[in-house]
Amino acid sequence: MEKRYCPDGYVALLKKLATGKSVLWLFLLTMAVYSLMLFWSMPRVLAGAPEMRLFDMSPSGYSYSQALSLLDALGKTGRAAYLFPQLALDFIYPGLFAACYSLMLVWLFSRRFPLASPVFHLALLPLLAGLADYAENVLIVRMITGFPDISPGLVSAASAATVLKSILTSICLTAVLCGSLLLLKKRTVPPDQGGARGSASR
């Protein structure tokens, strides 16, 4: 008898929660928080240094000198705005991102792959991206509150978290794109067929 793949508890739970309605509402809420940061809180932080780029928006990372330059250019007001409201919102966003894109991947792949497929473990990627984002946020808080007395090691750790978050987020979005393209194909595997490739002719 062919051995069937058994998903772990996390993926199995996501399969139960992944409905079109839940994915849609989570996506709208996630995009609302992201838009609030992009168009309101981030501009507030950069009001005194519009030519600078925040740590969160530096996917290739940053050096010790770049970090000091940014924090100095922001000034006391900008650093305070970075802590609140920007980072306050950014402590909400990673959780929303992880939940939204994990469910989205499960929902998309369930339209194309049998429910026993290991491909559903890609839904773990948004969780990892969210954890990297939280690590980045904690380290940014430490840099802001410790400025100007911050160590190169702290900046290196924050930069590494930013790069990791950016890489994982890019992979997540690529997986969502692939899942969306597969969804456009007419040939699907019915969710209740398990590992079957299709119904037998009657």
Beta strands, then each sheet from edge to edge (+ up, - down):
end
